[in-house]
């Protein structure tokens, strides 16, 4: 650690404020036997009917009971380590999940055993909401409790919805998707940007919709798209609870009613092609489009695009060295480094009584 810290000090004039990076993600089952225990972890404390849990379990079994998210995180981990090796800060990178192995509790114990005192965490969610930001911070805090004073201090990196390292690759992916249609038809092809639906009570107390709308606007402008719409997918709450709408499939039906026969679906709310992309979009939405006679192309997620990985390194460096610049594009400013105490509160059903 001493030699690499010296390298960073030569580069920036000071030592990094952190001695490790923590990649934090949602997690997913690695095989059929993991599916129900994984979903029970996901839904613990939430008012979700068991029938819905079993329905989602079938989504995983449709793909052999294994989520692709773990391999995608391993690929991101490898790319980020290589990027930090090349450009610094030269810090070890760990990986811990909210809901499945490697679990945050185990990873933080490993970090404590290795002598890590302060870590910077990159969460694989680019937008502010309780489930996409604050809950991850709560998960980290809960995982730290058994370790007591041995646990590293963990600071979360800001959300990146309007960083060019996210916006530009997404714009290229949307442009490529539109480009799969005949040249004469491309100008009329609408783009449905999708993100995970959340309860409206959660959305009302955070900037989730505003940030998504801005990211859609930026990506559409970069891709040269004028007809676009923000829609939602993957709702999991009880039927009587209001969630963000319209659902992507409802939006497809509405577009069909207006005579649309070609469209692009772009999962802007996700950074990799995990289960909710593969099932809700590549299976359910694609099946609906075939049924309606609509030609659908799904845009790729950013994955391990070099610009996205470089963005993560930049976000780490700006906090590790307290750099004055916070890169952002568009009309909204860069998000805060440190979340306010009242940021993204839990919805009423999740708050302690």
Residue frames as qw, qx, qy, qz and C-alpha x, y, z in Angstrom:
[[0.000, 0.885, 0.466, 0.000, 0.00, 0.00, 0.00],
 [0.335, -0.741, 0.069, 0.578, 2.85, 2.40, 0.74],
 [0.362, -0.119, 0.566, 0.731, 4.32, 2.22, -2.77],
 [0.135, 0.573, 0.679, 0.439, 0.98, 2.73, -4.52],
 [0.180, -0.894, -0.339, 0.230, 0.09, 5.60, -2.22],
 [0.361, -0.546, 0.263, 0.709, 3.39, 7.21, -3.15],
 [0.283, 0.234, 0.673, 0.643, 2.49, 6.81, -6.83],
 [0.026, -0.796, -0.577, -0.179, -0.81, 8.60, -6.24],
 [0.320, -0.815, -0.114, 0.470, 0.87, 11.35, -4.22],
 [0.370, -0.232, 0.449, 0.780, 3.23, 11.99, -7.13],
 [0.151, 0.452, 0.703, 0.528, 0.26, 12.22, -9.49],
 [0.188, -0.803, -0.475, -0.307, -1.96, 14.54, -7.42],
 [0.102, 0.592, -0.330, 0.728, 0.28, 16.08, -4.80],
 [0.461, -0.371, 0.515, -0.620, -1.44, 14.30, -1.90],
 [0.042, -0.031, 0.997, -0.054, -2.34, 10.85, -0.66],
 [0.429, -0.348, -0.604, -0.574, -5.83, 9.45, -1.38],
 [0.429, -0.370, 0.376, -0.734, -8.32, 9.81, 1.47],
 [0.923, -0.064, 0.109, -0.363, -9.31, 6.14, 1.07],
 [0.191, -0.501, 0.836, 0.116, -7.47, 2.83, 1.18],
 [0.273, 0.144, 0.938, 0.158, -10.02, 0.68, -0.72],
 [0.437, 0.069, -0.299, -0.845, -12.92, 0.74, -3.17],
 [0.355, 0.160, 0.876, -0.283, -16.13, -1.21, -2.57],
 [0.317, -0.039, -0.604, -0.730, -18.37, -2.21, -5.50],
 [0.327, 0.169, 0.735, -0.570, -21.90, -2.59, -4.14],
 [0.356, 0.006, -0.618, -0.701, -24.68, -4.25, -6.11],
 [0.730, -0.166, 0.016, -0.663, -28.03, -6.00, -5.82],
 [0.289, -0.259, 0.917, -0.089, -26.91, -9.60, -6.21],
 [0.767, 0.193, -0.232, -0.567, -28.63, -12.56, -7.82],
 [0.888, -0.195, 0.398, -0.124, -28.94, -16.35, -7.57],
 [0.021, 0.580, -0.752, -0.313, -26.20, -18.57, -8.97],
 [0.182, 0.013, -0.955, -0.235, -28.45, -21.60, -9.49],
 [0.488, -0.419, -0.568, -0.513, -32.00, -22.98, -9.07],
 [0.590, -0.440, -0.612, 0.291, -31.58, -23.75, -5.36],
 [0.297, -0.149, -0.232, 0.914, -30.65, -20.12, -4.69],
 [0.062, -0.442, -0.442, -0.778, -33.74, -18.54, -6.27],
 [0.477, -0.710, -0.460, -0.238, -36.24, -18.63, -3.41],
 [0.605, -0.518, -0.251, 0.550, -33.71, -17.81, -0.63],
 [0.315, 0.066, 0.172, 0.931, -32.48, -14.91, -2.77],
 [0.193, -0.537, -0.433, -0.697, -36.01, -13.58, -3.32],
 [0.575, -0.675, -0.453, 0.095, -36.80, -13.96, 0.37],
 [0.503, -0.306, -0.100, 0.802, -33.78, -11.74, 1.07],
 [0.109, 0.268, 0.336, 0.896, -34.96, -9.21, -1.50],
 [0.372, -0.542, -0.449, -0.605, -38.54, -9.06, -0.20],
 [0.485, -0.349, -0.654, 0.465, -37.88, -9.30, 3.55],
 [0.123, -0.442, -0.356, 0.814, -39.92, -6.62, 5.32],
 [0.199, 0.130, -0.349, -0.906, -41.86, -5.69, 2.18],
 [0.581, 0.289, 0.537, -0.539, -45.59, -6.09, 1.63],
 [0.385, 0.370, -0.640, -0.552, -45.29, -8.26, -1.48],
 [0.896, -0.025, 0.158, -0.414, -47.73, -11.17, -1.96],
 [0.569, -0.333, 0.734, 0.164, -46.11, -14.61, -1.99],
 [0.733, 0.509, 0.450, 0.042, -47.79, -15.29, -5.34],
 [0.337, 0.926, -0.166, -0.027, -45.79, -12.40, -6.80],
 [0.323, -0.676, 0.656, 0.094, -42.56, -13.82, -5.34],
 [0.700, 0.037, 0.707, 0.095, -43.27, -17.20, -6.92],
 [0.604, 0.766, 0.221, -0.019, -44.08, -15.49, -10.21],
 [0.114, 0.902, -0.414, -0.051, -40.71, -13.70, -10.16],
 [0.581, -0.396, 0.706, 0.078, -39.02, -16.99, -9.23],
 [0.777, 0.401, 0.481, 0.069, -40.30, -18.41, -12.52],
 [0.368, 0.914, -0.164, -0.053, -38.55, -15.58, -14.34],
 [0.210, -0.701, 0.680, 0.042, -35.24, -16.86, -12.95],
 [0.688, -0.035, 0.725, 0.003, -36.08, -20.50, -13.63],
 [0.677, 0.709, 0.150, -0.130, -36.85, -19.50, -17.24],
 [0.385, 0.806, -0.436, 0.112, -33.09, -18.80, -17.48],
 [0.755, 0.137, -0.595, 0.239, -31.93, -21.88, -15.56],
 [0.651, -0.696, -0.284, 0.110, -32.23, -20.30, -12.12],
 [0.624, -0.241, 0.003, 0.744, -29.10, -18.20, -12.58],
 [0.121, 0.957, 0.148, -0.219, -28.99, -14.42, -12.75],
 [0.708, 0.486, 0.010, 0.512, -26.52, -12.86, -15.17],
 [0.131, -0.962, 0.064, -0.230, -25.84, -9.98, -12.78],
 [0.730, -0.592, 0.265, 0.215, -23.03, -11.75, -10.93],
 [0.744, 0.150, 0.342, 0.554, -20.96, -12.39, -14.06],
 [0.254, 0.827, 0.193, 0.463, -21.66, -8.83, -15.18],
 [0.403, -0.903, 0.127, -0.072, -20.39, -7.50, -11.86],
 [0.804, -0.308, 0.320, 0.396, -17.29, -9.67, -12.13],
 [0.592, 0.489, 0.295, 0.569, -16.63, -8.18, -15.55],
 [0.038, -0.934, -0.055, -0.352, -17.11, -4.66, -14.19],
 [0.676, -0.700, 0.184, 0.137, -14.85, -5.48, -11.23],
 [0.792, -0.010, 0.318, 0.520, -12.10, -6.69, -13.57],
 [0.389, 0.694, 0.240, 0.556, -12.40, -3.64, -15.82],
 [0.273, -0.938, 0.001, -0.214, -12.35, -1.23, -12.87],
 [0.762, -0.522, 0.227, 0.309, -9.30, -2.87, -11.34],
 [0.689, 0.235, 0.312, 0.610, -7.47, -2.57, -14.65],
 [0.141, 0.852, 0.191, 0.467, -8.51, 1.08, -14.98],
 [0.482, -0.869, 0.103, -0.038, -7.27, 1.92, -11.48],
 [0.820, -0.233, 0.269, 0.448, -4.03, 0.04, -12.13],
 [0.551, 0.472, 0.288, 0.625, -3.45, 2.17, -15.23],
 [0.078, 0.683, 0.129, 0.715, -4.53, 5.59, -13.98],
 [0.216, -0.057, -0.626, 0.747, -4.89, 5.46, -10.19],
 [0.318, -0.669, 0.579, -0.341, -5.76, 5.89, -7.46],
 [0.525, 0.238, -0.817, -0.017, -4.08, 2.54, -6.86],
 [0.499, -0.262, 0.527, -0.636, -6.55, 1.01, -4.42],
 [0.053, 0.057, 0.996, 0.050, -7.76, -2.57, -3.91],
 [0.524, -0.065, -0.221, -0.820, -11.33, -3.17, -5.10],
 [0.179, 0.077, 0.933, -0.303, -13.78, -5.35, -3.15],
 [0.411, -0.166, -0.535, -0.719, -17.30, -6.48, -4.08],
 [0.092, 0.172, 0.850, -0.489, -20.33, -6.97, -1.84],
 [0.245, -0.344, -0.645, -0.637, -24.05, -7.46, -2.57],
 [0.457, -0.254, 0.234, -0.820, -27.25, -6.49, -0.82],
 [0.828, -0.036, 0.112, -0.549, -29.10, -9.76, -1.38],
 [0.997, 0.075, 0.011, 0.023, -26.75, -12.61, -2.36],
 [0.730, -0.451, 0.282, 0.429, -23.18, -13.78, -2.18],
 [0.488, -0.035, -0.532, 0.691, -20.74, -12.17, -1.86],
 [0.294, -0.835, -0.456, -0.087, -22.83, -10.47, 0.83],
 [0.068, 0.832, -0.184, 0.519, -21.83, -7.10, 2.24],
 [0.706, -0.661, 0.201, -0.154, -21.42, -8.61, 5.73],
 [0.927, -0.075, 0.184, 0.319, -18.78, -11.03, 4.47],
 [0.569, 0.604, 0.028, 0.558, -17.01, -8.49, 2.28],
 [0.166, -0.871, 0.167, -0.431, -16.78, -5.87, 5.03],
 [0.823, -0.517, 0.232, 0.040, -15.37, -8.50, 7.39],
 [0.848, 0.228, 0.142, 0.457, -12.77, -9.38, 4.76],
 [0.275, 0.785, -0.041, 0.553, -11.90, -5.69, 4.40],
 [0.493, -0.807, 0.199, -0.257, -11.61, -5.24, 8.16],
 [0.919, -0.259, 0.211, 0.209, -9.36, -8.31, 8.40],
 [0.709, 0.418, 0.114, 0.555, -7.17, -6.79, 5.66],
 [0.421, -0.379, -0.185, 0.803, -6.77, -3.60, 7.69],
 [0.100, 0.521, 0.409, 0.743, -8.95, -1.34, 5.52],
 [0.151, -0.351, -0.498, 0.779, -9.90, 1.78, 7.50],
 [0.316, 0.593, 0.168, -0.722, -11.78, 3.90, 4.98],
 [0.374, 0.170, 0.798, 0.441, -13.43, 2.84, 1.71],
 [0.338, 0.336, -0.117, -0.871, -15.27, 4.59, -1.10],
 [0.474, 0.245, 0.842, -0.081, -18.33, 2.71, -2.40],
 [0.279, 0.180, -0.479, -0.813, -19.62, 2.66, -5.96],
 [0.518, 0.265, 0.715, -0.387, -23.25, 1.49, -6.06],
 [0.173, 0.082, 0.771, 0.607, -24.53, 0.12, -9.38],
 [0.091, 0.768, 0.634, -0.021, -27.49, 2.52, -9.41],
 [0.364, 0.201, 0.139, 0.899, -27.27, 5.89, -11.12],
 [0.247, -0.566, -0.305, -0.725, -30.40, 7.53, -9.70],
 [0.070, -0.189, 0.612, -0.764, -31.60, 8.77, -6.32],
 [0.695, -0.361, -0.324, -0.531, -34.35, 6.88, -4.50],
 [0.658, -0.533, 0.432, -0.310, -34.72, 4.99, -1.26],
 [0.962, 0.006, 0.272, 0.019, -34.13, 1.59, -2.89],
 [0.756, 0.557, -0.032, 0.341, -31.40, 2.86, -5.23],
 [0.265, 0.653, -0.358, 0.612, -29.40, 4.95, -2.76],
 [0.397, -0.587, 0.401, -0.581, -30.38, 5.27, 0.89],
 [0.954, -0.195, 0.071, -0.216, -31.21, 1.58, 1.35],
 [0.817, 0.339, -0.317, 0.343, -27.72, 0.65, 0.14],
 [0.086, 0.593, -0.463, 0.652, -26.24, 2.99, 2.75],
 [0.712, -0.411, 0.273, -0.499, -28.46, 1.35, 5.38],
 [0.985, 0.086, -0.150, 0.006, -27.31, -2.09, 4.17],
 [0.549, 0.488, -0.440, 0.516, -23.68, -1.03, 4.56],
 [0.260, -0.559, 0.422, -0.665, -24.33, 0.34, 8.04],
 [0.893, -0.249, 0.120, -0.356, -26.13, -2.86, 9.09],
 [0.915, 0.234, -0.262, 0.199, -23.27, -5.00, 7.75],
 [0.285, 0.587, -0.460, 0.602, -20.82, -2.90, 9.78],
 [0.596, -0.614, 0.131, -0.500, -22.60, -3.36, 13.12],
 [0.965, -0.252, -0.063, 0.048, -21.24, -6.85, 13.97],
 [0.729, 0.325, -0.201, 0.567, -17.69, -5.61, 13.32],
 [0.444, -0.804, -0.212, 0.334, -17.93, -2.72, 15.75],
 [0.082, -0.903, 0.221, 0.361, -14.95, -0.33, 15.65],
 [0.539, -0.213, 0.671, 0.463, -13.05, -2.70, 13.32],
 [0.537, 0.624, 0.554, 0.126, -15.40, -1.89, 10.46],
 [0.360, 0.069, 0.247, 0.897, -14.09, 0.50, 7.82],
 [0.245, 0.604, 0.233, -0.722, -15.77, 3.83, 7.32],
 [0.387, 0.286, 0.736, 0.476, -17.59, 3.56, 3.98],
 [0.195, 0.549, 0.069, -0.810, -18.60, 6.63, 1.95],
 [0.602, 0.486, 0.628, 0.086, -20.91, 6.31, -1.04],
 [0.242, -0.054, 0.416, 0.875, -20.05, 7.90, -4.40],
 [0.371, 0.395, 0.152, -0.827, -22.60, 10.36, -5.83],
 [0.678, 0.447, 0.581, -0.056, -25.20, 9.24, -8.34],
 [0.309, -0.323, 0.525, 0.724, -24.07, 9.58, -11.95],
 [0.496, 0.605, 0.617, -0.086, -27.27, 10.04, -14.01],
 [0.363, 0.927, 0.074, -0.059, -25.91, 13.17, -15.74],
 [0.421, -0.619, 0.520, 0.412, -22.24, 12.26, -16.04],
 [0.542, 0.606, -0.384, -0.438, -21.02, 12.07, -19.67],
 [0.015, 0.349, -0.936, -0.029, -19.41, 8.71, -18.93],
 [0.371, 0.284, 0.843, -0.266, -22.94, 7.33, -18.55],
 [0.466, 0.670, 0.207, -0.540, -24.86, 9.59, -20.94],
 [0.281, 0.629, -0.539, -0.485, -22.55, 9.26, -23.96],
 [0.055, -0.134, 0.978, 0.148, -22.38, 5.43, -24.08],
 [0.368, 0.443, 0.744, -0.339, -26.16, 5.25, -23.62],
 [0.406, 0.702, -0.037, -0.584, -26.65, 7.75, -26.47],
 [0.172, 0.459, -0.778, -0.392, -24.43, 5.64, -28.71],
 [0.191, 0.090, 0.974, -0.079, -26.37, 2.51, -27.77],
 [0.425, 0.600, 0.488, -0.469, -29.69, 4.17, -28.58],
 [0.333, 0.675, -0.352, -0.556, -28.33, 5.50, -31.86],
 [0.024, 0.274, -0.931, -0.240, -27.13, 2.00, -32.77],
 [0.318, 0.316, 0.858, -0.250, -30.55, 0.52, -31.92],
 [0.438, 0.703, 0.182, -0.530, -32.37, 3.09, -34.07],
 [0.171, 0.619, -0.602, -0.476, -29.82, 2.42, -36.80],
 [0.295, -0.022, 0.951, 0.088, -31.05, -1.16, -37.14],
 [0.487, 0.632, 0.533, -0.281, -34.18, 0.13, -38.88],
 [0.557, 0.508, 0.395, 0.525, -34.26, 1.20, -42.55],
 [0.317, -0.078, -0.049, 0.944, -32.73, 4.65, -42.99],
 [0.166, -0.383, -0.397, -0.817, -35.96, 6.12, -44.37],
 [0.578, -0.583, -0.516, -0.243, -37.88, 5.09, -41.21],
 [0.562, -0.100, -0.526, 0.631, -35.44, 6.04, -38.45],
 [0.022, -0.247, 0.139, -0.959, -36.68, 9.59, -37.84],
 [0.617, -0.337, -0.211, -0.680, -40.14, 8.24, -36.98],
 [0.696, -0.132, -0.690, 0.149, -38.97, 5.50, -34.58],
 [0.443, -0.775, 0.105, -0.438, -39.99, 6.31, -30.98],
 [0.447, 0.251, -0.743, 0.430, -37.75, 5.39, -28.04],
 [0.696, -0.630, -0.185, -0.291, -39.23, 4.10, -24.79],
 [0.220, 0.490, -0.665, 0.519, -36.72, 4.66, -22.00],
 [0.772, -0.438, -0.418, -0.195, -37.38, 2.21, -19.17],
 [0.057, 0.454, -0.654, 0.603, -36.51, 2.27, -15.48],
 [0.294, -0.249, -0.892, 0.235, -37.56, 0.23, -12.47],
 [0.373, -0.660, -0.292, -0.583, -40.94, 1.38, -11.17],
 [0.249, -0.019, -0.697, 0.672, -41.09, 2.37, -7.50],
 [0.117, -0.695, -0.685, 0.183, -44.05, 3.25, -5.24],
 [0.133, 0.767, 0.194, 0.597, -45.29, 6.79, -5.83],
 [0.542, -0.838, -0.063, -0.014, -44.89, 7.43, -2.09],
 [0.745, -0.313, 0.204, 0.552, -41.17, 6.73, -2.54],
 [0.474, 0.435, 0.339, 0.686, -40.93, 8.76, -5.75],
 [0.113, -0.906, -0.265, -0.309, -42.60, 11.77, -4.12],
 [0.531, -0.832, 0.107, 0.120, -39.77, 12.11, -1.58],
 [0.622, -0.339, 0.440, 0.552, -36.76, 11.89, -3.90],
 [0.241, 0.688, -0.276, -0.626, -35.46, 13.11, -7.27],
 [0.562, 0.002, 0.802, 0.203, -35.78, 9.78, -9.06],
 [0.517, 0.676, 0.521, 0.066, -38.21, 10.91, -11.76],
 [0.127, 0.961, -0.108, -0.220, -36.51, 14.28, -12.30],
 [0.307, -0.595, 0.670, 0.321, -33.11, 12.61, -12.71],
 [0.570, 0.197, 0.772, 0.203, -34.47, 9.93, -15.01],
 [0.423, 0.837, 0.339, -0.074, -36.25, 12.53, -17.14],
 [0.003, 0.900, -0.339, -0.274, -33.06, 14.56, -17.45],
 [0.438, -0.337, 0.778, 0.298, -31.00, 11.48, -18.35],
 [0.570, 0.482, 0.659, 0.097, -33.56, 10.53, -21.01],
 [0.288, 0.938, 0.090, -0.170, -33.47, 14.04, -22.44],
 [0.168, -0.768, 0.540, 0.301, -29.68, 14.06, -22.58],
 [0.504, -0.092, 0.822, 0.248, -29.43, 10.60, -24.14],
 [0.529, 0.658, 0.536, -0.004, -32.17, 11.33, -26.67],
 [0.182, 0.945, -0.132, -0.239, -30.45, 14.56, -27.68],
 [0.284, -0.597, 0.692, 0.290, -27.12, 12.76, -28.03],
 [0.486, 0.112, 0.845, 0.192, -28.74, 10.05, -30.15],
 [0.131, 0.081, -0.436, -0.887, -30.66, 12.50, -32.34],
 [0.139, -0.429, -0.888, -0.090, -34.04, 11.19, -31.12],
 [0.191, -0.221, 0.027, -0.956, -37.03, 13.54, -30.90],
 [0.745, -0.294, -0.248, -0.546, -39.85, 11.11, -30.05],
 [0.410, 0.131, -0.824, 0.368, -39.13, 9.58, -26.67],
 [0.640, -0.555, -0.129, -0.516, -40.98, 8.65, -23.49],
 [0.010, -0.361, 0.816, -0.452, -40.00, 7.61, -19.97],
 [0.815, -0.232, -0.308, -0.433, -41.83, 4.42, -18.95],
 [0.370, -0.527, 0.671, -0.369, -41.44, 1.93, -16.13],
 [0.750, 0.114, -0.629, -0.171, -41.09, -1.81, -15.58],
 [0.530, 0.089, -0.762, 0.361, -40.70, -4.53, -12.96],
 [0.428, -0.485, 0.236, -0.725, -43.20, -3.31, -10.35],
 [0.441, 0.015, -0.885, 0.151, -43.52, -5.77, -7.48],
 [0.185, -0.062, 0.546, -0.815, -45.88, -4.22, -4.92],
 [0.271, 0.404, 0.836, -0.255, -49.47, -5.18, -4.05],
 [0.227, 0.501, 0.628, 0.550, -52.04, -4.30, -6.74],
 [0.148, -0.889, -0.433, -0.036, -53.69, -1.58, -4.65],
 [0.453, -0.655, 0.051, 0.602, -50.46, 0.36, -4.04],
 [0.475, 0.877, 0.021, -0.073, -49.77, 3.16, -6.56],
 [0.681, -0.276, 0.362, 0.573, -46.48, 2.76, -8.43],
 [0.058, 0.586, -0.311, -0.746, -44.90, 4.86, -11.14],
 [0.641, 0.458, 0.611, 0.077, -46.54, 4.46, -14.55],
 [0.890, 0.171, -0.071, -0.416, -46.96, 3.87, -17.44],
 [0.763, -0.233, 0.587, 0.137, -45.72, 0.30, -17.53],
 [0.067, -0.423, 0.656, 0.622, -43.62, -0.43, -20.60],
 [0.175, 0.239, 0.918, 0.263, -46.13, -2.96, -21.93],
 [0.175, 0.771, 0.529, -0.308, -49.00, -0.51, -21.52],
 [0.026, 0.732, -0.234, -0.639, -46.93, 2.11, -23.34],
 [0.151, -0.144, 0.834, 0.511, -46.29, -0.36, -26.18],
 [0.199, 0.533, 0.822, 0.029, -50.02, -1.03, -26.50],
 [0.101, 0.834, 0.243, -0.485, -50.75, 2.70, -26.53],
 [0.043, -0.560, 0.514, 0.648, -48.16, 3.29, -29.25],
 [0.204, 0.137, 0.910, 0.334, -49.62, 0.42, -31.24],
 [0.191, 0.711, 0.643, -0.212, -53.01, 2.08, -31.02],
 [0.097, 0.839, -0.073, -0.530, -51.48, 5.17, -32.60],
 [0.782, 0.618, -0.038, -0.077, -50.18, 3.14, -35.49],
 [0.097, -0.761, 0.639, 0.049, -46.57, 2.66, -34.38],
 [0.980, 0.158, -0.085, -0.084, -45.02, -0.45, -35.95],
 [0.726, 0.278, -0.360, 0.516, -41.36, 0.07, -35.00],
 [0.361, -0.887, 0.102, -0.270, -39.83, 1.16, -31.70],
 [0.508, 0.361, -0.621, 0.476, -36.72, 1.06, -29.54],
 [0.699, -0.690, -0.163, -0.099, -36.74, 0.12, -25.85],
 [0.434, 0.548, -0.453, 0.554, -33.76, 1.55, -23.92],
 [0.709, -0.557, -0.413, 0.128, -33.22, 0.42, -20.29],
 [0.214, 0.717, -0.234, 0.621, -31.77, 3.69, -19.04],
 [0.581, -0.679, 0.195, -0.404, -32.43, 2.82, -15.40],
 [0.942, -0.241, 0.212, 0.102, -30.05, -0.17, -15.48],
 [0.000, 0.808, -0.528, -0.262, -26.32, -0.41, -16.13],
 [0.057, -0.300, 0.927, 0.218, -26.20, -4.08, -17.19],
 [0.623, 0.001, -0.523, -0.582, -28.34, -6.72, -18.89],
 [0.127, -0.123, 0.893, -0.415, -29.48, -8.47, -15.73],
 [0.124, 0.313, 0.941, -0.020, -32.69, -10.42, -15.12],
 [0.239, 0.678, 0.454, -0.527, -35.13, -7.52, -15.20],
 [0.239, 0.585, -0.410, -0.658, -33.77, -6.53, -18.60],
 [0.056, 0.159, -0.932, -0.320, -33.66, -10.08, -19.97],
 [0.077, 0.390, 0.912, -0.106, -37.13, -11.07, -18.76],
 [0.170, 0.695, 0.446, -0.537, -39.22, -7.91, -18.56],
 [0.259, 0.708, -0.243, -0.611, -37.88, -6.44, -21.80],
 [0.146, 0.396, -0.807, -0.412, -36.27, -9.16, -23.93],
 [0.022, 0.187, 0.982, 0.014, -39.01, -11.66, -23.08],
 [0.153, 0.615, 0.679, -0.370, -42.29, -10.03, -21.99],
 [0.202, 0.726, -0.016, -0.658, -42.07, -6.76, -23.92],
 [0.058, 0.359, -0.745, -0.558, -40.58, -8.49, -26.97],
 [0.136, 0.278, 0.949, 0.057, -43.34, -11.14, -26.94],
 [0.223, 0.708, 0.467, -0.481, -45.98, -8.40, -26.77],
 [0.151, 0.634, -0.339, -0.678, -44.41, -6.58, -29.70],
 [0.020, -0.101, 0.909, 0.404, -44.42, -9.77, -31.78],
 [0.170, 0.483, 0.839, -0.185, -48.06, -10.34, -30.90],
 [0.200, 0.795, 0.265, -0.507, -48.95, -6.79, -31.98],
 [0.695, 0.565, 0.281, 0.345, -46.83, -6.86, -35.11],
 [0.055, -0.981, 0.184, 0.011, -44.35, -4.27, -33.82],
 [0.794, 0.320, -0.284, 0.431, -40.68, -4.54, -34.69],
 [0.480, -0.872, 0.086, -0.047, -38.82, -3.86, -31.44],
 [0.669, 0.393, -0.405, 0.485, -35.10, -3.31, -30.93],
 [0.627, -0.758, -0.138, 0.113, -33.72, -3.19, -27.41],
 [0.262, 0.834, -0.364, 0.320, -30.80, -0.83, -26.85],
 [0.743, 0.007, -0.531, 0.408, -27.79, -2.14, -24.93],
 [0.504, -0.855, -0.085, 0.085, -26.91, -1.05, -21.40],
 [0.123, 0.902, -0.409, 0.066, -23.54, 0.59, -20.66],
 [0.980, -0.032, -0.144, 0.135, -22.02, -2.58, -19.15],
 [0.682, -0.470, 0.153, 0.540, -18.23, -2.27, -19.22],
 [0.467, 0.815, 0.121, 0.320, -18.01, 0.43, -21.88],
 [0.633, 0.044, -0.230, 0.738, -14.54, 2.00, -21.38],
 [0.032, -0.513, -0.005, -0.858, -16.10, 5.46, -20.95],
 [0.688, -0.589, -0.210, -0.368, -18.32, 4.18, -18.16],
 [0.854, -0.260, -0.250, 0.375, -15.45, 2.44, -16.38],
 [0.415, 0.283, -0.120, 0.856, -13.36, 5.61, -16.77],
 [0.337, -0.642, -0.126, -0.678, -16.25, 7.54, -15.20],
 [0.816, -0.522, -0.250, 0.002, -16.18, 5.28, -12.13],
 [0.710, -0.029, -0.177, 0.681, -12.44, 5.93, -11.77],
 [0.110, 0.478, 0.022, 0.871, -13.09, 9.66, -12.07],
 [0.571, -0.651, -0.205, -0.456, -15.81, 9.52, -9.40],
 [0.846, -0.365, -0.234, 0.311, -13.42, 7.68, -7.10],
 [0.560, 0.160, -0.090, 0.808, -10.60, 10.14, -7.75],
 [0.086, -0.644, -0.112, -0.752, -12.72, 13.24, -7.18],
 [0.688, -0.674, -0.089, -0.253, -13.53, 12.05, -3.65],
 [0.889, -0.184, -0.139, 0.395, -10.20, 10.39, -2.90],
 [0.517, 0.071, -0.018, 0.853, -8.31, 13.60, -3.68],
 [0.017, -0.751, -0.421, 0.508, -11.09, 16.13, -2.92],
 [0.329, 0.148, 0.452, 0.816, -10.88, 17.49, -6.47],
 [0.155, 0.334, 0.224, -0.902, -12.75, 20.77, -7.07],
 [0.419, 0.172, -0.462, -0.763, -14.59, 19.67, -10.23],
 [0.504, 0.177, 0.796, -0.285, -17.76, 17.56, -10.29],
 [0.066, 0.113, -0.670, -0.731, -18.38, 16.68, -13.93],
 [0.374, 0.486, 0.736, -0.286, -22.00, 16.81, -15.10],
 [0.040, 0.089, 0.530, 0.842, -23.87, 17.74, -18.28],
 [0.179, -0.572, -0.730, -0.329, -27.32, 19.17, -18.89],
 [0.220, -0.686, -0.125, -0.682, -29.63, 21.33, -16.83],
 [0.758, -0.635, -0.104, -0.106, -29.33, 19.65, -13.42],
 [0.030, -0.796, 0.577, -0.179, -26.20, 20.06, -11.30],
 [0.507, 0.200, -0.822, 0.164, -23.99, 17.20, -10.22],
 [0.717, -0.556, -0.377, -0.182, -25.49, 15.35, -7.28],
 [0.373, -0.815, 0.352, -0.269, -24.21, 15.94, -3.75],
 [0.401, 0.416, -0.791, 0.203, -21.18, 14.01, -2.48],
 [0.059, -0.039, -0.851, 0.520, -22.64, 13.41, 0.98],
 [0.289, -0.516, -0.687, -0.422, -26.33, 12.60, 1.26],
 [0.277, -0.434, 0.252, -0.819, -28.29, 14.89, 3.60],
 [0.210, -0.049, 0.861, -0.460, -29.84, 13.28, 6.67],
 [0.573, 0.377, 0.473, -0.552, -33.33, 13.49, 5.15],
 [0.290, 0.442, -0.607, -0.593, -32.28, 12.34, 1.66],
 [0.560, 0.079, -0.732, -0.380, -34.45, 9.69, -0.07],
 [0.440, -0.250, 0.647, -0.570, -36.43, 8.65, 3.04],
 [0.060, 0.101, 0.990, 0.078, -37.99, 5.22, 3.25],
 [0.407, -0.346, -0.475, -0.699, -41.62, 4.97, 2.15],
 [0.544, -0.454, 0.271, -0.652, -44.11, 4.86, 5.06],
 [0.963, -0.112, -0.131, -0.208, -44.40, 1.04, 4.97],
 [0.802, 0.230, -0.378, 0.401, -40.63, 0.65, 5.48],
 [0.014, 0.638, -0.368, 0.677, -40.16, 3.15, 8.31],
 [0.355, -0.122, -0.830, 0.413, -39.73, 1.93, 11.88],
 [0.375, -0.729, -0.443, -0.363, -42.73, 2.59, 14.11]]
